[in-house]
C-alpha cells in the first residue's frame, strides 16, 4: 500500500503540473513528436492483423449462427470499442512509455533531477507534465489511426476472403453503431495514455541502483502499465454499457 500511495500522490502532483504556468511548450512538442515517431508504424502494422483476426473469427461465427448480415457491425464495433484502444495502449506503453522511463531513470541516476530541485526547478512541471500531455495527445490520435486501419483490414478480409457483401457490411454497422462507441474508444485511449505516462515517469524518477536499476524500472513500468490498462478497460467498458443505451436492444 505504501508504493500505491506514493504513486497516487505522484500522479496527483504530476496532473496538477499540467495546469501550472509556465507551460513547457517546446518540451511538449518534442515529446509528442518522439512518442508518435516510435509508435505510428508498429501500431499500424499490428492493427491490420487485429482487424483481420476479428473479421475472420466473427465471420465464421455469424455464418454458423445464420446472421451474416451483422458481420460488419460486430467487426467494426469490436475494433472501435476494444481492439483499437487496447492496441494503442500496448504500443504506447511498450514503445513510448519504456522510452520515457529510461530517459527519466537515466536523469535520476546522473542526479540531474536533484540538481534541478536545487536550482528551484520542479521536475514534475518541467519534465513529467509535458510528457503526460504529449502521450495523451498521441494516444488519442493513434487510436483513430488504429481504428481506421483495423476496420479497413476487417472489411478487406471479410469481403474479399470470406466473400461477404460490401453493402451489408456497411449497412449493419450503420444500424447498430453509434457516436458514443467512437467517443468511448477515444476516451479509453486518453486515459490509457495518461496512465502509461504516469507509471513510466514514476518508475523512472524512483529508479535506483545504477544502469541495472534503470533497466529493472523499465521492465516494471511496462508490466504494471499492462495490468492497469486491462483493469481500466474492463471498468470503462462496464460503466459504458450501464450508462449508454445500445441500439437494437
BELSULBEL-V97918 format. One line per field, one symbol per residue. ss: DSSP state (~ for helix, > for strand, _ for the rest). psi: psi as a letter, one per 30 degrees, with the letter a starting at -180 (. if undefined). A space follows every 50 residues. Layout:
ss = ???
psi = ???
This chain:
ss = _~~~~~~~~~~~~~~~~_______~~~~~~~~~~~~~~~~~~~~~~~~~~ ~~~~~~~~~~~~~~~__~~~~~~~~~~~~~~~~~~~~~~~~~~~~~~~~~ ~~~~~~~~~__~~~~~~~____~~~~~~~~~~~~~~~~~~~~~~~~~~~~ ~~~~~~~~~~~____~~~~~~~~~~~__~~~~~~~~~~~~~~~~~~~~~~ ~~~~~____~~~~~~~~~~~~~~~~~~~~~~~~~~~~~~~~~~______
psi = feeeeeeeeeeeeeeeffgklkkieeeeeeeeeeeeeffeeeeeeefeee eeeeeeeeeeefeefhhffgeeeeeeeeeeeeeeeeeeeeeeeeeeeeee eeeeeeeefggeeeeeeeggkjeeeeeeeeeeeeeeeeeeeeeeeeeeee eeeeeeeeeeeghlkeeeeeeeefefllefeeeeeeeeeeeeeeeeeeee eeeefgklgaeeeeeeeeeeeeeeeeeeeeeeeeeeeeeefeejkkkg.
